[in-house]
Amino acid sequence: MEMIRVGIVGATGYMGGEVLRILLDHPGAEIAWMSSRTGKPISDYHPNLFGLDRGLGLRRKGLHPG
């Protein structure tokens, strides 16, 4: 199965956290980036994902295709 790279806008919100949780366990998805208005670790907002983010950083990025 080919990996699909995805980005999550609003990763600290409720829906962003649910999408992140689902995609972290999906064998065909790779989270390429996440964005929000904060620079805090994702586990500060979603403690249930502590350790599951595999070192993904939460940083604000512009929405550029590619």
CHARMM internal coordinates of N, CA and C (Angstrom, degrees):
IC EDIT
DIST 1 N 1 CA 1.4454
DIST 1 CA 1 C 1.5290
ANGL 1 N 1 CA 1 C 108.60
DIST 1 C 2 N 1.3096
ANGL 1 CA 1 C 2 N 116.39
DIHE 1 N 1 CA 1 C 2 N 131.65
DIST 2 N 2 CA 1.4544
ANGL 1 C 2 N 2 CA 121.29
DIHE 1 CA 1 C 2 N 2 CA 178.25
DIST 2 CA 2 C 1.5249
ANGL 2 N 2 CA 2 C 109.93
DIHE 1 C 2 N 2 CA 2 C -76.59
DIST 2 C 3 N 1.3264
ANGL 2 CA 2 C 3 N 116.43
DIHE 2 N 2 CA 2 C 3 N 135.69
DIST 3 N 3 CA 1.4622
ANGL 2 C 3 N 3 CA 121.36
DIHE 2 CA 2 C 3 N 3 CA 179.09
DIST 3 CA 3 C 1.5269
ANGL 3 N 3 CA 3 C 109.48
DIHE 2 C 3 N 3 CA 3 C -74.18
DIST 3 C 4 N 1.3126
ANGL 3 CA 3 C 4 N 115.96
DIHE 3 N 3 CA 3 C 4 N 135.84
DIST 4 N 4 CA 1.4525
ANGL 3 C 4 N 4 CA 122.29
DIHE 3 CA 3 C 4 N 4 CA 175.69
DIST 4 CA 4 C 1.5190
ANGL 4 N 4 CA 4 C 107.27
DIHE 3 C 4 N 4 CA 4 C -104.12
DIST 4 C 5 N 1.3279
ANGL 4 CA 4 C 5 N 116.68
DIHE 4 N 4 CA 4 C 5 N 125.86
DIST 5 N 5 CA 1.4612
ANGL 4 C 5 N 5 CA 121.43
DIHE 4 CA 4 C 5 N 5 CA 178.81
DIST 5 CA 5 C 1.5199
ANGL 5 N 5 CA 5 C 108.58
DIHE 4 C 5 N 5 CA 5 C -86.88
DIST 5 C 6 N 1.3319
ANGL 5 CA 5 C 6 N 116.27
DIHE 5 N 5 CA 5 C 6 N 130.07
DIST 6 N 6 CA 1.4591
ANGL 5 C 6 N 6 CA 120.91
DIHE 5 CA 5 C 6 N 6 CA -178.11
DIST 6 CA 6 C 1.5225
ANGL 6 N 6 CA 6 C 110.19
DIHE 5 C 6 N 6 CA 6 C -128.33
DIST 6 C 7 N 1.3149
ANGL 6 CA 6 C 7 N 115.68
DIHE 6 N 6 CA 6 C 7 N 156.22
DIST 7 N 7 CA 1.4547
ANGL 6 C 7 N 7 CA 123.09
DIHE 6 CA 6 C 7 N 7 CA 173.43
DIST 7 CA 7 C 1.5137
ANGL 7 N 7 CA 7 C 108.79
DIHE 6 C 7 N 7 CA 7 C -121.83
DIST 7 C 8 N 1.3241
ANGL 7 CA 7 C 8 N 116.33
DIHE 7 N 7 CA 7 C 8 N 148.02
DIST 8 N 8 CA 1.4615
ANGL 7 C 8 N 8 CA 121.12
DIHE 7 CA 7 C 8 N 8 CA -178.81
DIST 8 CA 8 C 1.5245
ANGL 8 N 8 CA 8 C 108.44
DIHE 7 C 8 N 8 CA 8 C -119.99
DIST 8 C 9 N 1.3274
ANGL 8 CA 8 C 9 N 115.87
DIHE 8 N 8 CA 8 C 9 N 118.53
DIST 9 N 9 CA 1.4578
ANGL 8 C 9 N 9 CA 122.26
DIHE 8 CA 8 C 9 N 9 CA 175.82
DIST 9 CA 9 C 1.5173
ANGL 9 N 9 CA 9 C 107.47
DIHE 8 C 9 N 9 CA 9 C -92.87
DIST 9 C 10 N 1.3208
ANGL 9 CA 9 C 10 N 117.18
DIHE 9 N 9 CA 9 C 10 N 132.04
DIST 10 N 10 CA 1.4578
ANGL 9 C 10 N 10 CA 120.66
DIHE 9 CA 9 C 10 N 10 CA -179.66
DIST 10 CA 10 C 1.5156
ANGL 10 N 10 CA 10 C 112.41
DIHE 9 C 10 N 10 CA 10 C 76.65
DIST 10 C 11 N 1.3111
ANGL 10 CA 10 C 11 N 116.82
DIHE 10 N 10 CA 10 C 11 N 42.57
DIST 11 N 11 CA 1.4654
ANGL 10 C 11 N 11 CA 121.73
DIHE 10 CA 10 C 11 N 11 CA -173.86
DIST 11 CA 11 C 1.5249
ANGL 11 N 11 CA 11 C 114.00
DIHE 10 C 11 N 11 CA 11 C -65.03
DIST 11 C 12 N 1.3300
ANGL 11 CA 11 C 12 N 118.71
DIHE 11 N 11 CA 11 C 12 N -20.32
DIST 12 N 12 CA 1.4650
ANGL 11 C 12 N 12 CA 119.49
DIHE 11 CA 11 C 12 N 12 CA -179.39
DIST 12 CA 12 C 1.5208
ANGL 12 N 12 CA 12 C 112.90
DIHE 11 C 12 N 12 CA 12 C -86.73
DIST 12 C 13 N 1.3248
ANGL 12 CA 12 C 13 N 117.58
DIHE 12 N 12 CA 12 C 13 N -10.56
DIST 13 N 13 CA 1.4592
ANGL 12 C 13 N 13 CA 120.69
DIHE 12 CA 12 C 13 N 13 CA 179.02
DIST 13 CA 13 C 1.5222
ANGL 13 N 13 CA 13 C 112.28
DIHE 12 C 13 N 13 CA 13 C -78.98
DIST 13 C 14 N 1.3296
ANGL 13 CA 13 C 14 N 115.97
DIHE 13 N 13 CA 13 C 14 N 173.32
DIST 14 N 14 CA 1.4611
ANGL 13 C 14 N 14 CA 121.08
DIHE 13 CA 13 C 14 N 14 CA -177.55
DIST 14 CA 14 C 1.5268
ANGL 14 N 14 CA 14 C 111.51
DIHE 13 C 14 N 14 CA 14 C -60.01
DIST 14 C 15 N 1.3105
ANGL 14 CA 14 C 15 N 117.41
DIHE 14 N 14 CA 14 C 15 N -51.71
DIST 15 N 15 CA 1.4696
ANGL 14 C 15 N 15 CA 119.98
DIHE 14 CA 14 C 15 N 15 CA -178.50
DIST 15 CA 15 C 1.5238
ANGL 15 N 15 CA 15 C 111.72
DIHE 14 C 15 N 15 CA 15 C -67.40
DIST 15 C 16 N 1.3277
ANGL 15 CA 15 C 16 N 116.84
DIHE 15 N 15 CA 15 C 16 N -38.73
DIST 16 N 16 CA 1.4593
ANGL 15 C 16 N 16 CA 119.88
DIHE 15 CA 15 C 16 N 16 CA 177.11
DIST 16 CA 16 C 1.5151
ANGL 16 N 16 CA 16 C 111.75
DIHE 15 C 16 N 16 CA 16 C -60.27
DIST 16 C 17 N 1.3292
ANGL 16 CA 16 C 17 N 116.64
DIHE 16 N 16 CA 16 C 17 N -39.20
DIST 17 N 17 CA 1.4620
ANGL 16 C 17 N 17 CA 121.13
DIHE 16 CA 16 C 17 N 17 CA 178.09
DIST 17 CA 17 C 1.5163
ANGL 17 N 17 CA 17 C 112.48
DIHE 16 C 17 N 17 CA 17 C -66.09
DIST 17 C 18 N 1.3275
ANGL 17 CA 17 C 18 N 116.55
DIHE 17 N 17 CA 17 C 18 N -38.89
DIST 18 N 18 CA 1.4627
ANGL 17 C 18 N 18 CA 120.07
DIHE 17 CA 17 C 18 N 18 CA 178.42
DIST 18 CA 18 C 1.5257
ANGL 18 N 18 CA 18 C 111.35
DIHE 17 C 18 N 18 CA 18 C -68.27
DIST 18 C 19 N 1.3247
ANGL 18 CA 18 C 19 N 116.56
DIHE 18 N 18 CA 18 C 19 N -42.88
DIST 19 N 19 CA 1.4632
ANGL 18 C 19 N 19 CA 120.26
DIHE 18 CA 18 C 19 N 19 CA 177.36
DIST 19 CA 19 C 1.5228
ANGL 19 N 19 CA 19 C 109.88
DIHE 18 C 19 N 19 CA 19 C -62.39
DIST 19 C 20 N 1.3155
ANGL 19 CA 19 C 20 N 116.74
DIHE 19 N 19 CA 19 C 20 N -42.71
DIST 20 N 20 CA 1.4585
ANGL 19 C 20 N 20 CA 121.09
DIHE 19 CA 19 C 20 N 20 CA 178.33
DIST 20 CA 20 C 1.5219
ANGL 20 N 20 CA 20 C 111.24
DIHE 19 C 20 N 20 CA 20 C -61.02
DIST 20 C 21 N 1.3222
ANGL 20 CA 20 C 21 N 116.98
DIHE 20 N 20 CA 20 C 21 N -45.29
DIST 21 N 21 CA 1.4674
ANGL 20 C 21 N 21 CA 121.44
DIHE 20 CA 20 C 21 N 21 CA 179.87
DIST 21 CA 21 C 1.5309
ANGL 21 N 21 CA 21 C 111.01
DIHE 20 C 21 N 21 CA 21 C -59.67
DIST 21 C 22 N 1.3142
ANGL 21 CA 21 C 22 N 116.27
DIHE 21 N 21 CA 21 C 22 N -44.46
DIST 22 N 22 CA 1.4668
ANGL 21 C 22 N 22 CA 120.65
DIHE 21 CA 21 C 22 N 22 CA -178.86
DIST 22 CA 22 C 1.5289
ANGL 22 N 22 CA 22 C 110.99
DIHE 21 C 22 N 22 CA 22 C -67.23
DIST 22 C 23 N 1.3259
ANGL 22 CA 22 C 23 N 116.62
DIHE 22 N 22 CA 22 C 23 N -45.18
DIST 23 N 23 CA 1.4594
ANGL 22 C 23 N 23 CA 119.64
DIHE 22 CA 22 C 23 N 23 CA -176.19
DIST 23 CA 23 C 1.5219
ANGL 23 N 23 CA 23 C 113.26
DIHE 22 C 23 N 23 CA 23 C -71.57
DIST 23 C 24 N 1.3279
ANGL 23 CA 23 C 24 N 118.19
DIHE 23 N 23 CA 23 C 24 N -28.06
DIST 24 N 24 CA 1.4658
ANGL 23 C 24 N 24 CA 120.17
DIHE 23 CA 23 C 24 N 24 CA 177.44
DIST 24 CA 24 C 1.5241
ANGL 24 N 24 CA 24 C 111.44
DIHE 23 C 24 N 24 CA 24 C -63.20
DIST 24 C 25 N 1.3256
ANGL 24 CA 24 C 25 N 116.92
DIHE 24 N 24 CA 24 C 25 N -28.62
DIST 25 N 25 CA 1.4640
ANGL 24 C 25 N 25 CA 121.08
DIHE 24 CA 24 C 25 N 25 CA 179.82
DIST 25 CA 25 C 1.5291
ANGL 25 N 25 CA 25 C 113.33
DIHE 24 C 25 N 25 CA 25 C -96.71
DIST 25 C 26 N 1.3187
ANGL 25 CA 25 C 26 N 117.22
DIHE 25 N 25 CA 25 C 26 N -3.26
DIST 26 N 26 CA 1.4615
ANGL 25 C 26 N 26 CA 120.31
DIHE 25 CA 25 C 26 N 26 CA -176.87
DIST 26 CA 26 C 1.5289
ANGL 26 N 26 CA 26 C 109.90
DIHE 25 C 26 N 26 CA 26 C -82.56
DIST 26 C 27 N 1.3338
ANGL 26 CA 26 C 27 N 117.57
DIHE 26 N 26 CA 26 C 27 N 126.22
DIST 27 N 27 CA 1.4660
ANGL 26 C 27 N 27 CA 120.04
DIHE 26 CA 26 C 27 N 27 CA -176.85
DIST 27 CA 27 C 1.5303
ANGL 27 N 27 CA 27 C 114.28
DIHE 26 C 27 N 27 CA 27 C -70.06
DIST 27 C 28 N 1.3235
ANGL 27 CA 27 C 28 N 117.65
DIHE 27 N 27 CA 27 C 28 N -17.83
DIST 28 N 28 CA 1.4576
ANGL 27 C 28 N 28 CA 120.10
DIHE 27 CA 27 C 28 N 28 CA -177.13
DIST 28 CA 28 C 1.5132
ANGL 28 N 28 CA 28 C 114.45
DIHE 27 C 28 N 28 CA 28 C -105.23
DIST 28 C 29 N 1.3382
ANGL 28 CA 28 C 29 N 117.60
DIHE 28 N 28 CA 28 C 29 N 9.04
DIST 29 N 29 CA 1.4592
ANGL 28 C 29 N 29 CA 120.64
DIHE 28 CA 28 C 29 N 29 CA -176.91
DIST 29 CA 29 C 1.5210
ANGL 29 N 29 CA 29 C 111.12
DIHE 28 C 29 N 29 CA 29 C -121.37
DIST 29 C 30 N 1.3151
ANGL 29 CA 29 C 30 N 114.73
DIHE 29 N 29 CA 29 C 30 N 139.47
DIST 30 N 30 CA 1.4600
ANGL 29 C 30 N 30 CA 122.04
DIHE 29 CA 29 C 30 N 30 CA 173.62
DIST 30 CA 30 C 1.5221
ANGL 30 N 30 CA 30 C 107.11
DIHE 29 C 30 N 30 CA 30 C -122.62
DIST 30 C 31 N 1.3150
ANGL 30 CA 30 C 31 N 118.05
DIHE 30 N 30 CA 30 C 31 N 124.78
DIST 31 N 31 CA 1.4575
ANGL 30 C 31 N 31 CA 120.97
DIHE 30 CA 30 C 31 N 31 CA 178.83
DIST 31 CA 31 C 1.5232
ANGL 31 N 31 CA 31 C 107.65
DIHE 30 C 31 N 31 CA 31 C -81.29
DIST 31 C 32 N 1.3282
ANGL 31 CA 31 C 32 N 115.53
DIHE 31 N 31 CA 31 C 32 N 110.61
DIST 32 N 32 CA 1.4596
ANGL 31 C 32 N 32 CA 121.65
DIHE 31 CA 31 C 32 N 32 CA -176.79
DIST 32 CA 32 C 1.5204
ANGL 32 N 32 CA 32 C 111.20
DIHE 31 C 32 N 32 CA 32 C -81.64
DIST 32 C 33 N 1.3277
ANGL 32 CA 32 C 33 N 117.30
DIHE 32 N 32 CA 32 C 33 N -36.35
DIST 33 N 33 CA 1.4561
ANGL 32 C 33 N 33 CA 121.20
DIHE 32 CA 32 C 33 N 33 CA 178.26
DIST 33 CA 33 C 1.5178
ANGL 33 N 33 CA 33 C 110.67
DIHE 32 C 33 N 33 CA 33 C -162.46
DIST 33 C 34 N 1.3126
ANGL 33 CA 33 C 34 N 114.42
DIHE 33 N 33 CA 33 C 34 N 160.56
DIST 34 N 34 CA 1.4636
ANGL 33 C 34 N 34 CA 122.65
DIHE 33 CA 33 C 34 N 34 CA 174.11
DIST 34 CA 34 C 1.5154
ANGL 34 N 34 CA 34 C 106.57
DIHE 33 C 34 N 34 CA 34 C -133.23
DIST 34 C 35 N 1.3146
ANGL 34 CA 34 C 35 N 116.99
DIHE 34 N 34 CA 34 C 35 N 152.81
DIST 35 N 35 CA 1.4550
ANGL 34 C 35 N 35 CA 118.59
DIHE 34 CA 34 C 35 N 35 CA 176.94
DIST 35 CA 35 C 1.5164
ANGL 35 N 35 CA 35 C 110.13
DIHE 34 C 35 N 35 CA 35 C -139.53
DIST 35 C 36 N 1.3110
ANGL 35 CA 35 C 36 N 113.35
DIHE 35 N 35 CA 35 C 36 N 154.43
DIST 36 N 36 CA 1.4463
ANGL 35 C 36 N 36 CA 122.63
DIHE 35 CA 35 C 36 N 36 CA 175.40
DIST 36 CA 36 C 1.5162
ANGL 36 N 36 CA 36 C 107.21
DIHE 35 C 36 N 36 CA 36 C -167.29
DIST 36 C 37 N 1.3128
ANGL 36 CA 36 C 37 N 116.66
DIHE 36 N 36 CA 36 C 37 N -176.78
DIST 37 N 37 CA 1.4614
ANGL 36 C 37 N 37 CA 120.35
DIHE 36 CA 36 C 37 N 37 CA 179.03
DIST 37 CA 37 C 1.5180
ANGL 37 N 37 CA 37 C 112.30
DIHE 36 C 37 N 37 CA 37 C -89.76
DIST 37 C 38 N 1.2856
ANGL 37 CA 37 C 38 N 118.16
DIHE 37 N 37 CA 37 C 38 N 8.42
DIST 38 N 38 CA 1.4549
ANGL 37 C 38 N 38 CA 121.80
DIHE 37 CA 37 C 38 N 38 CA -174.39
DIST 38 CA 38 C 1.5172
ANGL 38 N 38 CA 38 C 111.23
DIHE 37 C 38 N 38 CA 38 C -123.75
DIST 38 C 39 N 1.2950
ANGL 38 CA 38 C 39 N 116.28
DIHE 38 N 38 CA 38 C 39 N 163.67
DIST 39 N 39 CA 1.4512
ANGL 38 C 39 N 39 CA 121.12
DIHE 38 CA 38 C 39 N 39 CA 176.44
DIST 39 CA 39 C 1.5161
ANGL 39 N 39 CA 39 C 112.15
DIHE 38 C 39 N 39 CA 39 C -115.74
DIST 39 C 40 N 1.3377
ANGL 39 CA 39 C 40 N 116.31
DIHE 39 N 39 CA 39 C 40 N 14.87
DIST 40 N 40 CA 1.4655
ANGL 39 C 40 N 40 CA 121.36
DIHE 39 CA 39 C 40 N 40 CA -178.20
DIST 40 CA 40 C 1.5275
ANGL 40 N 40 CA 40 C 110.93
DIHE 39 C 40 N 40 CA 40 C -81.74
DIST 40 C 41 N 1.3358
ANGL 40 CA 40 C 41 N 116.69
DIHE 40 N 40 CA 40 C 41 N 158.12
DIST 41 N 41 CA 1.4719
ANGL 40 C 41 N 41 CA 119.90
DIHE 40 CA 40 C 41 N 41 CA 176.44
DIST 41 CA 41 C 1.5297
ANGL 41 N 41 CA 41 C 111.07
DIHE 40 C 41 N 41 CA 41 C -60.37
DIST 41 C 42 N 1.3072
ANGL 41 CA 41 C 42 N 116.34
DIHE 41 N 41 CA 41 C 42 N 145.45
DIST 42 N 42 CA 1.4685
ANGL 41 C 42 N 42 CA 121.18
DIHE 41 CA 41 C 42 N 42 CA -178.77
DIST 42 CA 42 C 1.5203
ANGL 42 N 42 CA 42 C 111.49
DIHE 41 C 42 N 42 CA 42 C -59.66
DIST 42 C 43 N 1.3316
ANGL 42 CA 42 C 43 N 117.38
DIHE 42 N 42 CA 42 C 43 N -30.89
DIST 43 N 43 CA 1.4682
ANGL 42 C 43 N 43 CA 120.33
DIHE 42 CA 42 C 43 N 43 CA -179.04
DIST 43 CA 43 C 1.5288
ANGL 43 N 43 CA 43 C 112.27
DIHE 42 C 43 N 43 CA 43 C -69.47
DIST 43 C 44 N 1.3363
ANGL 43 CA 43 C 44 N 118.93
DIHE 43 N 43 CA 43 C 44 N -15.68
DIST 44 N 44 CA 1.4667
ANGL 43 C 44 N 44 CA 120.73
DIHE 43 CA 43 C 44 N 44 CA 173.27
DIST 44 CA 44 C 1.5273
ANGL 44 N 44 CA 44 C 110.81
DIHE 43 C 44 N 44 CA 44 C -66.02
DIST 44 C 45 N 1.3124
ANGL 44 CA 44 C 45 N 116.86
DIHE 44 N 44 CA 44 C 45 N -28.71
DIST 45 N 45 CA 1.4634
ANGL 44 C 45 N 45 CA 122.16
DIHE 44 CA 44 C 45 N 45 CA -178.75
DIST 45 CA 45 C 1.5200
ANGL 45 N 45 CA 45 C 112.46
DIHE 44 C 45 N 45 CA 45 C -100.81
DIST 45 C 46 N 1.3222
ANGL 45 CA 45 C 46 N 116.02
DIHE 45 N 45 CA 45 C 46 N -30.07
DIST 46 N 46 CA 1.4576
ANGL 45 C 46 N 46 CA 121.62
DIHE 45 CA 45 C 46 N 46 CA -178.89
DIST 46 CA 46 C 1.5274
ANGL 46 N 46 CA 46 C 108.76
DIHE 45 C 46 N 46 CA 46 C -130.09
DIST 46 C 47 N 1.3451
ANGL 46 CA 46 C 47 N 117.13
DIHE 46 N 46 CA 46 C 47 N 80.01
DIST 47 N 47 CA 1.4713
ANGL 46 C 47 N 47 CA 120.43
DIHE 46 CA 46 C 47 N 47 CA -177.17
DIST 47 CA 47 C 1.5256
ANGL 47 N 47 CA 47 C 113.28
DIHE 46 C 47 N 47 CA 47 C -57.69
DIST 47 C 48 N 1.3221
ANGL 47 CA 47 C 48 N 116.99
DIHE 47 N 47 CA 47 C 48 N -26.20
DIST 48 N 48 CA 1.4665
ANGL 47 C 48 N 48 CA 120.27
DIHE 47 CA 47 C 48 N 48 CA 179.29
DIST 48 CA 48 C 1.5289
ANGL 48 N 48 CA 48 C 112.24
DIHE 47 C 48 N 48 CA 48 C -67.16
DIST 48 C 49 N 1.3285
ANGL 48 CA 48 C 49 N 117.66
DIHE 48 N 48 CA 48 C 49 N -13.75
DIST 49 N 49 CA 1.4612
ANGL 48 C 49 N 49 CA 121.52
DIHE 48 CA 48 C 49 N 49 CA 179.46
DIST 49 CA 49 C 1.5258
ANGL 49 N 49 CA 49 C 112.25
DIHE 48 C 49 N 49 CA 49 C -100.22
DIST 49 C 50 N 1.3323
ANGL 49 CA 49 C 50 N 117.16
DIHE 49 N 49 CA 49 C 50 N 5.87
DIST 50 N 50 CA 1.4622
ANGL 49 C 50 N 50 CA 120.25
DIHE 49 CA 49 C 50 N 50 CA -179.33
DIST 50 CA 50 C 1.5221
ANGL 50 N 50 CA 50 C 109.97
DIHE 49 C 50 N 50 CA 50 C -56.28
DIST 50 C 51 N 1.3081
ANGL 50 CA 50 C 51 N 116.37
DIHE 50 N 50 CA 50 C 51 N 124.33
DIST 51 N 51 CA 1.4580
ANGL 50 C 51 N 51 CA 121.28
DIHE 50 CA 50 C 51 N 51 CA 179.68
DIST 51 CA 51 C 1.5167
ANGL 51 N 51 CA 51 C 114.35
DIHE 50 C 51 N 51 CA 51 C 85.33
DIST 51 C 52 N 1.3249
ANGL 51 CA 51 C 52 N 117.93
DIHE 51 N 51 CA 51 C 52 N -15.78
DIST 52 N 52 CA 1.4672
ANGL 51 C 52 N 52 CA 120.61
DIHE 51 CA 51 C 52 N 52 CA -179.38
DIST 52 CA 52 C 1.5186
ANGL 52 N 52 CA 52 C 112.55
DIHE 51 C 52 N 52 CA 52 C -89.32
DIST 52 C 53 N 1.3246
ANGL 52 CA 52 C 53 N 116.73
DIHE 52 N 52 CA 52 C 53 N -13.92
DIST 53 N 53 CA 1.4600
ANGL 52 C 53 N 53 CA 118.73
DIHE 52 CA 52 C 53 N 53 CA -176.16
DIST 53 CA 53 C 1.5232
ANGL 53 N 53 CA 53 C 112.69
DIHE 52 C 53 N 53 CA 53 C -75.38
DIST 53 C 54 N 1.3210
ANGL 53 CA 53 C 54 N 116.84
DIHE 53 N 53 CA 53 C 54 N -3.85
DIST 54 N 54 CA 1.4738
ANGL 53 C 54 N 54 CA 122.14
DIHE 53 CA 53 C 54 N 54 CA 174.98
DIST 54 CA 54 C 1.5173
ANGL 54 N 54 CA 54 C 112.46
DIHE 53 C 54 N 54 CA 54 C 50.88
DIST 54 C 55 N 1.3158
ANGL 54 CA 54 C 55 N 115.46
DIHE 54 N 54 CA 54 C 55 N 37.81
DIST 55 N 55 CA 1.4591
ANGL 54 C 55 N 55 CA 119.65
DIHE 54 CA 54 C 55 N 55 CA 176.09
DIST 55 CA 55 C 1.5205
ANGL 55 N 55 CA 55 C 115.04
DIHE 54 C 55 N 55 CA 55 C 81.60
DIST 55 C 56 N 1.3246
ANGL 55 CA 55 C 56 N 117.92
DIHE 55 N 55 CA 55 C 56 N 9.67
DIST 56 N 56 CA 1.4590
ANGL 55 C 56 N 56 CA 119.55
DIHE 55 CA 55 C 56 N 56 CA 177.63
DIST 56 CA 56 C 1.5144
ANGL 56 N 56 CA 56 C 109.05
DIHE 55 C 56 N 56 CA 56 C -66.58
DIST 56 C 57 N 1.2966
ANGL 56 CA 56 C 57 N 116.75
DIHE 56 N 56 CA 56 C 57 N 132.19
DIST 57 N 57 CA 1.4561
ANGL 56 C 57 N 57 CA 120.48
DIHE 56 CA 56 C 57 N 57 CA 177.31
DIST 57 CA 57 C 1.5105
ANGL 57 N 57 CA 57 C 110.17
DIHE 56 C 57 N 57 CA 57 C -93.24
DIST 57 C 58 N 1.3024
ANGL 57 CA 57 C 58 N 116.38
DIHE 57 N 57 CA 57 C 58 N 146.03
DIST 58 N 58 CA 1.4593
ANGL 57 C 58 N 58 CA 120.49
DIHE 57 CA 57 C 58 N 58 CA 175.23
DIST 58 CA 58 C 1.5108
ANGL 58 N 58 CA 58 C 106.62
DIHE 57 C 58 N 58 CA 58 C -99.38
DIST 58 C 59 N 1.2954
ANGL 58 CA 58 C 59 N 116.64
DIHE 58 N 58 CA 58 C 59 N 115.36
DIST 59 N 59 CA 1.4463
ANGL 58 C 59 N 59 CA 119.96
DIHE 58 CA 58 C 59 N 59 CA -178.91
DIST 59 CA 59 C 1.5203
ANGL 59 N 59 CA 59 C 108.72
DIHE 58 C 59 N 59 CA 59 C -142.94
DIST 59 C 60 N 1.2827
ANGL 59 CA 59 C 60 N 114.73
DIHE 59 N 59 CA 59 C 60 N 154.13
DIST 60 N 60 CA 1.4531
ANGL 59 C 60 N 60 CA 119.18
DIHE 59 CA 59 C 60 N 60 CA 179.15
DIST 60 CA 60 C 1.5180
ANGL 60 N 60 CA 60 C 108.73
DIHE 59 C 60 N 60 CA 60 C -79.98
DIST 60 C 61 N 1.2951
ANGL 60 CA 60 C 61 N 115.06
DIHE 60 N 60 CA 60 C 61 N 126.40
DIST 61 N 61 CA 1.4590
ANGL 60 C 61 N 61 CA 120.21
DIHE 60 CA 60 C 61 N 61 CA 179.21
DIST 61 CA 61 C 1.5211
ANGL 61 N 61 CA 61 C 108.40
DIHE 60 C 61 N 61 CA 61 C -133.31
DIST 61 C 62 N 1.3050
ANGL 61 CA 61 C 62 N 115.00
DIHE 61 N 61 CA 61 C 62 N 150.71
DIST 62 N 62 CA 1.4512
ANGL 61 C 62 N 62 CA 119.52
DIHE 61 CA 61 C 62 N 62 CA 174.46
DIST 62 CA 62 C 1.5162
ANGL 62 N 62 CA 62 C 110.22
DIHE 61 C 62 N 62 CA 62 C -71.57
DIST 62 C 63 N 1.2855
ANGL 62 CA 62 C 63 N 116.31
DIHE 62 N 62 CA 62 C 63 N 156.51
DIST 63 N 63 CA 1.4591
ANGL 62 C 63 N 63 CA 120.61
DIHE 62 CA 62 C 63 N 63 CA 179.89
DIST 63 CA 63 C 1.5219
ANGL 63 N 63 CA 63 C 109.14
DIHE 62 C 63 N 63 CA 63 C -91.12
DIST 63 C 64 N 1.3101
ANGL 63 CA 63 C 64 N 114.96
DIHE 63 N 63 CA 63 C 64 N 90.41
DIST 64 N 64 CA 1.4590
ANGL 63 C 64 N 64 CA 121.20
DIHE 63 CA 63 C 64 N 64 CA 179.40
DIST 64 CA 64 C 1.5183
ANGL 64 N 64 CA 64 C 108.81
DIHE 63 C 64 N 64 CA 64 C -114.79
DIST 64 C 65 N 1.3168
ANGL 64 CA 64 C 65 N 118.29
DIHE 64 N 64 CA 64 C 65 N 127.95
DIST 65 N 65 CA 1.4656
ANGL 64 C 65 N 65 CA 119.43
DIHE 64 CA 64 C 65 N 65 CA 178.79
DIST 65 CA 65 C 1.5246
ANGL 65 N 65 CA 65 C 110.66
DIHE 64 C 65 N 65 CA 65 C -64.16
DIST 65 C 66 N 1.3109
ANGL 65 CA 65 C 66 N 114.00
DIHE 65 N 65 CA 65 C 66 N 152.04
DIST 66 N 66 CA 1.4593
ANGL 65 C 66 N 66 CA 118.25
DIHE 65 CA 65 C 66 N 66 CA 176.56
DIST 66 CA 66 C 1.4182
ANGL 66 N 66 CA 66 C 110.47
DIHE 65 C 66 N 66 CA 66 C 122.14
END
COOR INIT
IC SEED 1 N 1 CA 1 C
IC BUILD
